[in-house]
Amino acid sequence: MQYAWWHDAVVYQIYPRSFYDTNDDGIGDLNGIIEKLDYLHWLGVNVLWLSPVYQSPMDDNGYDISDYCAIAPEFGTMEDMTRLIDKAGSLGIKIVMDLVVNHTSDEHPWFQAALQDKNSPYRDFYIWRDAKPDGSAPDDQGSIFGGSAWQWEPNTEQYYFHLFSKRQPDLNWENPAVHDAVYKMMNWWIDKGIGGFRLDVIDLIGKEIDKGITGNGPRLHPLLQAMNQATFGGKDLLTVGETWGATPEIAKLYSAPDRDELSMVFQFEHITVTWKDGDKWQPVPLDVAALKQVLFKWQQELADTGWNSLFWNNHDLPRAVSKFGHDGEYRTRSAKMLATTLHLMKGTPYIYQGEEIAMTNVAFPSIDDYQDIETRNFYDLRVAEGVDPDTMMEAVYQNSRDNARTPMQWENAPQAGFTQGTPWLPVNPNYTTINVARATENSGSVLYHYRELIKLRKQYQ
């Protein structure tokens, strides 16, 4: 396999809202990332993947984009973004942008124009269908966030399709005008000097909804090849696709170099072994033998064709040490074990913020303390269906996305040193003992273990 720079890169994912707040509004910001670049450089990572910082009404914490070429005011300005790209670059760190092109926000100008007029050129940027004769939805397809995937729009008297929140209408990738608009935007970001893209739920853009096909549709790979050719292809950028339905065979289609699609994909089979029948809200104890088989299979299958992304957790998943290790007495030892397992495999490792100090899941006392739209929707849905509230809360404690989104624990200080204001999401109470400052003072900490693993990868890759 021909060498690429990202083969020996180590990526650090930042969830900007929870990383570091410099203006005391309780929300992390771009200037906070800039202030912590020296820490990240010391750790040894050379790529930062930023969860979305684009302008957004934040119905889904930025994964509902209303302007791809503007920065959300709570995160800063485009000037701040440019400074981050430049400062990181001076330290040898590339910035990978999290890009959502399966859907937009309902506040995006494209959708606003589509709402007003069936004859708008933007109407066909989205997916519309007439109601059934009785006025009901066109079919029974469901949203990933719960409920119907169809939302009635009274102004033009049609339903629009949304695989996520009703405020996240799906783009119509059967329309070439959508391709052109997205490619233009992607090239705009590439020209600003970014190091690549993480492509959110990219396996959904080839959907054929009238056939009931959402993920891994037959149009998907031709669409990715066209995107590659029109944007990042030949520009030596890192591209990673979020592909929940990928098998090793499908992953090779995405990442084999001669196919000109993506550098690599995220697959989630190691996560789903802890779910009953593929349902995250029915968690089951970890089967270590099954986990080892999954890891071995992916290493073996992609050994010579394609490329593995290596990760335990991210902004959508529970904390690694809580899911795969032991977050009590053996937290440090099990976190080191998990880190060693991951970083000694073949592929590109991804560290999620706080993983390097073995941050843990959190158990807020009430569902009202949770901010995540998916968590709240499914809690209400399952309880309405008869699931015991306490049983559902146990599932929330294990698998809510807010486990990964509590503020970064920098020091034993009010709000863990994340902010001097009121954080948008409560800090995990264990910040008094689990924090960067304390880990930095202890050469035997999980933090130093990550640093040494990164050094070893650079030395022997």
Secondary structure, DSSP 8 states (H G I E B T S, - for coil): ----GGGG--EEEE-GGGT--SSSSSS--HHHHHHTHHHHHHHT--EEEE---EE---TTTTSS-SEEEEE-TTT--HHHHHHHHHHHHHTT-EEEEEE--SB--TTSHHHHHHHH-TTSTTGGGB-EE---TTS--SS--B-TTSSBSEEEETTTTEEEE-SS-TTS-BB-TTSHHHHHHHHHHHHHHHHTT--EEEETTGGGTT-BGGGTB-TT-TTHHHHHHHHHHHTTTTS--EEEEE-TT--HHHHHHHH-GGG-S-SEEE--HHHHTTEETTEEEEE----HHHHHHHHHHHHHHTSSSS-BEE-S--TTS--HHHHTS-SSTTHHHHHHHHHHHHHTSSSEEEEETTGGGT------SSGGG---HHHHHHHHHHHHTT--HHHHHHHHHHH-GGGGTS----SSSGGGGS-SS--SS---GGGGTSSHHHHHT-TTSHHHHHHHHHHHHHHH-
